[in-house]
Every structure is written in C-alpha cells, then in structure tokens.
Amino acid sequence: MYHIAFSFILLLGTLSSLTSLAQHENDSDFVIVTETLAKFQGRTDRFGMYVSAKLAMIPTIHNKKNIGTIFMQFFIGKDGFVESDSLRNLTQEEALKSMHYTGPIITNRSLIKKIQRIILQSPQWQPGMQDGKPVRQKFIIPLTIN
C-alpha cells in the first residue's frame, strides 16, 4: 500500500520568529516570514489536504517509480494566487542544500507536471500580511509518496 505524505514548509522561516526577511529574486521582493502567514481556505494545513486529495485521483501515482519526495517551490502573490512563473520542483542538490534532504527525489516528469497543474489550479489563498499590507510569500512544500 502506498501513502502520500504532505508537510508544509515555509522556506527559511520559523513560526516563532515573526520578523520580515525581505530578499530579492529576479528583482522582485518577497517575504519569507510574515506577521500573518498566507493561508489556503483559512488554514495553512488545508493546502496539503487539497493536494493529497487531487493526487489520490491520479491512477498512475502509485508505482515503484514514484516512491520518494518532490519539493515544489512557489510564490503566493499579493493577490493570493500561486504565481505560475514561480512554480518549480527542486533538484536533488537543491533539496540537500536548502532542506538537508538526502532521500530519494522523484524525477518522473509526467508526475511533476501533474503536481504543478494541481498547485496552479488551486483556489485563491489569503495572502501573507506584513504591516497590514498583503505581501508576496515564498513556500517550499515536500510531497512524499511511499
């Protein structure tokens, strides 16, 4: 039997530290840790349930080639939508460097494209807030299939 595990990671952020860490990527500002985190359907953990439910409907997801983890990186824009040009999966080297992950990485391009489509088609989020204003926020989500 296969199991889909989903955990939600805020890149470089800790929930105990609510300071704004502005950085630059492609000349665009984004915030990693905000006063109020971006939320999907009112709660951060609901995004995992959404993705897992959509993945469960893919008949080819449960095979031996798809055992491992996929790390997806994306931005939630100030408007609350996933920014399509920001969505990508991390390579093995990036996962090791940024997440200290040494396990197997799923490289099945077809499955990665399906996961990207699921993430891009997700409903609008409540954007992260900093100083009472919506901000662009960066996320990395690990999706483990075993």
C-alpha positions as CSV (number, residue, x, y, z in Angstrom):
1,M,0.0,0.0,0.0
2,Y,1.2,3.4,-0.9
3,H,0.9,6.5,1.3
4,I,1.0,10.2,0.3
5,A,2.5,12.4,3.0
6,F,2.4,16.1,2.8
7,S,4.0,18.7,5.0
8,F,4.2,22.4,4.6
9,I,7.4,24.3,4.8
10,L,7.9,28.0,4.9
11,L,11.3,28.4,3.3
12,L,13.9,29.5,5.9
13,G,11.1,30.7,8.1
14,T,10.2,29.8,11.6
15,L,6.8,30.4,13.1
16,S,8.4,31.6,16.3
17,S,10.2,34.4,14.5
18,L,7.8,36.9,13.0
19,T,10.3,39.3,11.6
20,S,10.2,40.3,8.0
21,L,13.1,38.9,5.9
22,A,12.9,40.7,2.6
23,Q,15.0,39.2,-0.2
24,H,15.4,39.6,-3.9
25,E,14.8,37.0,-6.6
26,N,14.6,38.2,-10.2
27,D,14.4,41.8,-8.9
28,S,11.2,41.1,-7.0
29,D,10.7,41.5,-3.3
30,F,9.2,38.7,-1.3
31,V,8.8,38.0,2.4
32,I,9.7,34.7,3.9
33,V,8.3,35.1,7.4
34,T,5.3,37.4,7.8
35,E,3.2,38.7,10.6
36,T,0.3,36.7,9.2
37,L,1.1,33.6,7.0
38,A,-0.5,33.1,3.7
39,K,-3.4,30.6,4.2
40,F,-5.3,28.3,2.0
41,Q,-9.0,28.2,2.7
42,G,-8.4,29.8,6.0
43,R,-5.8,27.4,7.3
44,T,-2.2,26.6,6.2
45,D,-2.7,22.8,6.6
46,R,-5.6,22.6,4.2
47,F,-3.4,23.0,1.2
48,G,-1.8,19.6,2.0
49,M,-5.3,18.1,2.1
50,Y,-6.2,19.7,-1.2
51,V,-3.1,18.4,-3.0
52,S,-3.3,14.9,-1.5
53,A,-6.9,14.6,-2.5
54,K,-6.2,15.6,-6.1
55,L,-3.1,13.3,-6.3
56,A,-5.2,10.4,-5.0
57,M,-7.3,10.7,-8.2
58,I,-4.3,10.0,-10.4
59,P,-4.3,6.3,-11.1
60,T,-0.6,6.1,-12.1
61,I,0.7,7.8,-8.9
62,H,1.2,4.5,-7.0
63,N,4.0,2.7,-8.7
64,K,7.6,1.9,-7.8
65,K,9.0,4.7,-10.0
66,N,7.1,7.3,-7.9
67,I,8.4,6.4,-4.5
68,G,10.3,9.3,-2.9
69,T,9.8,13.1,-2.4
70,I,9.1,16.0,-4.6
71,F,9.9,19.5,-3.3
72,M,7.8,22.2,-5.0
73,Q,8.7,25.8,-4.7
74,F,6.2,28.6,-5.5
75,F,5.2,32.1,-4.5
76,I,1.8,33.2,-3.3
77,G,1.3,36.7,-4.8
78,K,-0.2,39.7,-3.1
79,D,-3.5,38.8,-4.8
80,G,-3.5,35.4,-3.1
81,F,-2.9,33.3,-6.2
82,V,0.0,30.9,-7.0
83,E,2.4,32.7,-9.4
84,S,2.7,30.4,-12.3
85,D,6.1,31.6,-13.4
86,S,7.5,30.8,-9.9
87,L,6.4,27.2,-9.7
88,R,9.2,24.6,-10.0
89,N,10.5,21.5,-8.4
90,L,13.8,21.4,-6.6
91,T,16.7,19.2,-7.8
92,Q,18.4,16.7,-5.6
93,E,21.2,19.2,-5.0
94,E,18.8,22.0,-4.1
95,A,16.9,19.7,-1.7
96,L,20.1,18.7,0.0
97,K,21.3,22.3,0.3
98,S,18.2,24.1,1.3
99,M,16.2,21.3,3.1
100,H,19.1,19.0,4.2
101,Y,17.1,16.2,2.5
102,T,19.2,13.1,1.4
103,G,16.4,10.7,0.5
104,P,15.2,9.7,-3.0
105,I,13.8,12.5,-5.2
106,I,11.1,11.7,-7.7
107,T,12.1,12.7,-11.1
108,N,9.1,11.4,-13.1
109,R,8.5,14.4,-15.4
110,S,4.9,13.4,-16.1
111,L,4.1,13.2,-12.4
112,I,5.9,16.5,-11.7
113,K,3.8,18.2,-14.4
114,K,0.6,16.8,-12.9
115,I,1.5,18.1,-9.4
116,Q,2.4,21.5,-10.9
117,R,-1.0,21.6,-12.6
118,I,-2.8,20.8,-9.3
119,I,-0.9,23.5,-7.5
120,L,-1.6,26.1,-10.2
121,Q,-5.3,25.3,-10.3
122,S,-5.6,25.7,-6.6
123,P,-8.2,28.3,-5.4
124,Q,-7.1,31.7,-4.2
125,W,-5.3,31.9,-0.9
126,Q,-5.4,34.6,1.8
127,P,-2.1,36.3,1.1
128,G,0.5,36.8,3.8
129,M,0.3,40.2,5.6
130,Q,3.1,42.4,6.8
131,D,2.4,45.8,8.4
132,G,-1.2,45.5,7.4
133,K,-0.5,45.0,3.7
134,P,-0.6,41.9,1.5
135,V,2.9,40.6,0.6
136,R,4.4,38.1,-1.8
137,Q,5.5,35.0,0.1
138,K,7.8,32.1,-0.9
139,F,7.0,28.5,0.0
140,I,8.6,25.1,-0.5
141,I,6.3,22.0,0.0
142,P,7.7,18.5,0.2
143,L,5.3,15.8,-1.1
144,T,6.4,12.3,-0.1
145,I,5.0,9.2,-1.8
146,N,5.8,5.8,-0.3
